[in-house]
Amino acid sequence: MGKTIEFNNFQTTFNKLTRQAKNDLLKINIEFYHHDFESEPFIHVEADVENISIENVDLNGKVITILTNETAFSFTERNHYTNLSNDDVVFSSKNDDETYCIISFI
C-alpha cells in the first residue's frame, strides 16, 4: 500500500466506497486480518457489490453496510477507525490494534 490518510470520517469513506462501486466492471475484494502474524487474511471475499449504505444508529454512530450476493459487512463508528490508502479503504478495530479489514476494488 502507498500513503495512508487517517481521518476517521465515515461519510468520506462511504463516499469513496460508493464512487468505486459505481463502476460495474469492478468487484469488491474484502480481507479481514486478526492476530495474524503471517499476514494472511482469515476471511477473504471477492464479489459484486449489490448495495452500500450508511445510516445513523443510536449508540453506534454512523454504520456503513456493504451487501454482496454472498454476505453483508457492517462497520460502526463506535467500533472502527477508517483510513484511505490509495484506492483502498481500511477499517481497523478501536478495541484491538491487530484486527483490521482492507477493502479494494479489482
Backbone as CSV, one residue per row, in Angstrom:
resi,resn,N_x,N_y,N_z,CA_x,CA_y,CA_z,C_x,C_y,C_z
1,MET,0.828,-1.176,0.000,0.000,0.000,0.000,0.872,1.238,0.000
2,GLY,0.320,2.322,-0.480,1.038,3.586,-0.521,0.743,4.437,0.688
3,LYS,0.678,5.715,0.458,0.446,6.678,1.525,-0.935,6.480,2.145
4,THR,-0.994,6.494,3.464,-2.247,6.310,4.192,-2.708,7.646,4.739
5,ILE,-3.994,7.933,4.563,-4.605,9.138,5.107,-5.530,8.702,6.228
6,GLU,-5.266,9.154,7.444,-6.110,8.791,8.571,-6.987,9.977,8.919
7,PHE,-8.285,9.771,8.919,-9.184,10.884,9.209,-10.398,10.456,10.004
8,ASN,-10.675,9.186,10.055,-11.812,8.641,10.792,-13.119,9.367,10.507
9,ASN,-13.425,9.544,9.257,-14.659,10.173,8.845,-15.454,9.156,8.025
10,PHE,-16.485,8.611,8.615,-17.267,7.574,7.945,-17.965,8.083,6.690
11,GLN,-18.377,9.329,6.669,-19.055,9.869,5.484,-18.092,9.915,4.294
12,THR,-16.859,10.334,4.515,-15.864,10.370,3.445,-15.554,8.963,2.950
13,THR,-15.445,8.020,3.864,-15.215,6.623,3.483,-16.384,6.088,2.679
14,PHE,-17.604,6.366,3.114,-18.796,5.933,2.386,-18.789,6.507,0.969
15,ASN,-18.484,7.794,0.831,-18.439,8.420,-0.496,-17.409,7.737,-1.393
16,LYS,-16.243,7.411,-0.841,-15.195,6.726,-1.603,-15.674,5.341,-2.059
17,LEU,-16.290,4.593,-1.160,-16.783,3.256,-1.499,-17.852,3.310,-2.584
18,THR,-18.801,4.234,-2.465,-19.877,4.286,-3.455,-19.367,4.759,-4.814
19,ARG,-18.394,5.665,-4.830,-17.802,6.102,-6.105,-17.151,4.913,-6.811
20,GLN,-16.391,4.132,-6.079,-15.717,2.972,-6.659,-16.728,1.909,-7.101
21,ALA,-17.771,1.695,-6.321,-18.746,0.638,-6.607,-19.596,0.946,-7.835
22,LYS,-19.659,2.196,-8.255,-20.471,2.555,-9.426,-19.899,2.001,-10.717
23,ASN,-18.632,1.618,-10.706,-18.018,1.020,-11.883,-18.410,-0.456,-11.930
24,ASP,-19.303,-0.816,-12.831,-19.820,-2.187,-12.926,-18.757,-3.211,-13.308
25,LEU,-17.616,-2.751,-13.791,-16.564,-3.675,-14.187,-15.743,-4.147,-12.990
26,LEU,-15.895,-3.469,-11.866,-15.092,-3.794,-10.699,-15.834,-4.711,-9.731
27,LYS,-15.076,-5.569,-9.065,-15.593,-6.383,-7.959,-14.963,-5.862,-6.682
28,ILE,-15.630,-6.121,-5.576,-15.072,-5.726,-4.292,-14.252,-6.885,-3.736
29,ASN,-13.135,-6.562,-3.154,-12.258,-7.541,-2.521,-12.147,-7.137,-1.049
30,ILE,-12.620,-8.005,-0.148,-12.636,-7.711,1.283,-11.789,-8.751,1.998
31,GLU,-10.803,-8.272,2.783,-9.940,-9.164,3.536,-9.899,-8.725,4.994
32,PHE,-10.162,-9.668,5.893,-10.101,-9.419,7.329,-8.853,-10.068,7.897
33,TYR,-8.145,-9.327,8.711,-6.950,-9.821,9.391,-7.181,-9.695,10.896
34,HIS,-6.762,-10.721,11.646,-6.953,-10.721,13.087,-5.837,-11.531,13.746
35,HIS,-5.016,-10.866,14.529,-3.913,-11.526,15.234,-3.127,-12.445,14.316
36,ASP,-2.916,-11.998,13.096,-2.265,-12.872,12.122,-0.839,-12.406,11.880
37,PHE,0.096,-13.146,12.397,1.494,-12.771,12.267,2.070,-13.163,10.914
38,GLU,1.376,-13.977,10.164,1.836,-14.401,8.843,1.253,-13.531,7.729
39,SER,0.472,-12.534,8.084,-0.145,-11.615,7.113,-1.072,-12.305,6.123
40,GLU,-1.779,-13.304,6.594,-2.782,-13.991,5.788,-4.164,-13.627,6.318
41,PRO,-5.104,-13.261,5.442,-6.452,-12.932,5.930,-7.183,-14.176,6.425
42,PHE,-8.004,-14.009,7.458,-8.801,-15.139,7.921,-10.155,-15.170,7.230
43,ILE,-10.543,-14.067,6.602,-11.731,-14.025,5.741,-11.337,-13.285,4.471
44,HIS,-11.698,-13.859,3.339,-11.440,-13.213,2.053,-12.668,-13.401,1.176
45,VAL,-13.246,-12.294,0.723,-14.431,-12.341,-0.134,-14.169,-11.484,-1.361
46,GLU,-14.443,-12.044,-2.516,-14.397,-11.312,-3.772,-15.767,-11.462,-4.418
47,ALA,-16.476,-10.345,-4.605,-17.858,-10.443,-5.094,-18.290,-9.126,-5.736
48,ASP,-19.417,-9.190,-6.437,-20.046,-7.974,-6.949,-20.764,-7.274,-5.807
49,VAL,-20.774,-5.956,-5.840,-21.458,-5.169,-4.815,-22.921,-5.009,-5.202
50,GLU,-23.819,-5.358,-4.299,-25.243,-5.140,-4.536,-25.673,-3.772,-4.020
51,ASN,-25.148,-3.379,-2.852,-25.552,-2.107,-2.263,-24.545,-1.693,-1.193
52,ILE,-24.332,-0.392,-1.071,-23.552,0.177,0.024,-24.410,1.267,0.638
53,SER,-24.627,1.174,1.952,-25.483,2.170,2.611,-24.806,2.694,3.872
54,ILE,-25.293,3.854,4.312,-24.825,4.445,5.554,-26.052,4.923,6.315
55,GLU,-26.039,4.725,7.626,-27.145,5.208,8.448,-26.611,5.591,9.816
56,ASN,-27.345,6.440,10.498,-27.009,6.852,11.846,-27.809,5.994,12.812
57,VAL,-27.118,5.303,13.715,-27.766,4.391,14.653,-27.428,4.843,16.073
58,ASP,-28.452,4.925,16.925,-28.219,5.297,18.317,-27.156,4.393,18.930
59,LEU,-26.302,4.959,19.721,-25.214,4.289,20.440,-24.046,3.849,19.560
60,ASN,-24.241,3.663,18.270,-23.159,3.232,17.382,-22.654,4.324,16.457
61,GLY,-23.383,5.416,16.318,-22.999,6.452,15.360,-23.322,6.006,13.951
62,LYS,-22.495,6.429,13.002,-22.707,6.037,11.608,-22.327,4.562,11.422
63,VAL,-23.107,3.877,10.587,-22.857,2.471,10.267,-22.827,2.342,8.749
64,ILE,-21.727,1.828,8.222,-21.610,1.539,6.791,-21.859,0.048,6.599
65,THR,-22.787,-0.281,5.697,-23.087,-1.679,5.385,-22.817,-1.921,3.909
66,ILE,-22.082,-2.975,3.637,-21.765,-3.386,2.268,-22.447,-4.725,2.034
67,LEU,-23.332,-4.769,1.036,-24.037,-6.010,0.687,-23.467,-6.578,-0.604
68,THR,-23.165,-7.873,-0.574,-22.811,-8.593,-1.788,-23.848,-9.706,-1.937
69,ASN,-23.754,-10.469,-3.006,-24.702,-11.567,-3.173,-24.450,-12.686,-2.176
70,GLU,-23.304,-12.671,-1.499,-22.949,-13.714,-0.549,-23.180,-13.332,0.907
71,THR,-22.944,-12.068,1.233,-22.954,-11.688,2.649,-23.113,-10.184,2.822
72,ALA,-23.159,-9.764,4.088,-23.218,-8.339,4.434,-22.106,-8.038,5.426
73,PHE,-21.459,-6.909,5.255,-20.421,-6.446,6.163,-20.844,-5.098,6.714
74,SER,-20.747,-4.930,8.037,-21.102,-3.657,8.666,-19.939,-3.156,9.508
75,PHE,-19.725,-1.845,9.438,-18.665,-1.187,10.195,-19.276,0.011,10.908
76,THR,-19.035,0.129,12.225,-19.628,1.203,13.014,-18.570,2.181,13.487
77,GLU,-18.974,3.453,13.620,-18.078,4.468,14.173,-17.668,4.124,15.596
78,ARG,-18.549,3.496,16.314,-18.262,3.151,17.711,-17.108,2.150,17.816
79,ASN,-16.997,1.241,16.862,-16.011,0.167,16.955,-14.860,0.229,15.966
80,HIS,-14.919,1.144,14.990,-13.897,1.141,13.939,-13.348,2.538,13.645
81,TYR,-12.054,2.556,13.338,-11.424,3.713,12.703,-11.497,3.453,11.209
82,THR,-11.410,4.494,10.418,-11.397,4.300,8.971,-10.282,5.147,8.366
83,ASN,-9.594,4.578,7.389,-8.485,5.240,6.708,-8.590,4.965,5.212
84,LEU,-7.995,5.846,4.422,-7.879,5.616,2.986,-6.409,5.427,2.663
85,SER,-6.113,4.449,1.814,-4.755,4.206,1.363,-4.813,3.984,-0.139
86,ASN,-4.422,5.000,-0.906,-4.573,4.983,-2.360,-6.031,4.687,-2.704
87,ASP,-6.312,3.599,-3.408,-7.695,3.276,-3.773,-8.351,2.317,-2.793
88,ASP,-7.664,1.967,-1.716,-8.197,1.032,-0.727,-8.816,1.778,0.451
89,VAL,-9.747,1.105,1.101,-10.346,1.599,2.344,-9.963,0.606,3.436
90,VAL,-9.566,1.138,4.592,-9.179,0.285,5.709,-10.049,0.613,6.914
91,PHE,-10.633,-0.418,7.502,-11.335,-0.286,8.779,-10.498,-1.034,9.806
92,SER,-10.164,-0.359,10.898,-9.413,-1.029,11.954,-10.192,-0.931,13.261
93,SER,-10.036,-1.940,14.074,-10.782,-2.032,15.326,-10.287,-1.004,16.338
94,LYS,-11.208,-0.366,17.024,-10.861,0.526,18.120,-10.564,-0.280,19.386
95,ASN,-10.917,-1.555,19.380,-10.782,-2.403,20.561,-9.575,-3.328,20.514
96,ASP,-8.985,-3.485,19.343,-7.888,-4.430,19.174,-7.004,-3.931,18.042
97,ASP,-5.769,-3.569,18.335,-4.923,-2.977,17.300,-4.381,-3.977,16.285
98,GLU,-4.758,-5.243,16.388,-4.318,-6.249,15.427,-5.458,-6.764,14.552
99,THR,-6.624,-6.139,14.609,-7.760,-6.563,13.803,-8.113,-5.432,12.833
100,TYR,-8.136,-5.754,11.553,-8.474,-4.742,10.554,-9.005,-5.404,9.286
101,CYS,-9.620,-4.579,8.452,-10.226,-5.034,7.206,-9.737,-4.126,6.079
102,ILE,-9.277,-4.715,4.993,-8.862,-3.959,3.815,-9.881,-4.212,2.710
103,ILE,-10.416,-3.136,2.162,-11.398,-3.236,1.085,-10.805,-2.577,-0.162
104,SER,-10.776,-3.322,-1.246,-10.284,-2.776,-2.511,-11.227,-3.209,-3.622
105,PHE,-11.105,-2.537,-4.744,-11.882,-2.883,-5.928,-10.940,-3.393,-6.984
106,ILE,-11.313,-4.528,-7.575,-10.436,-5.163,-8.580,-11.176,-5.360,-9.883
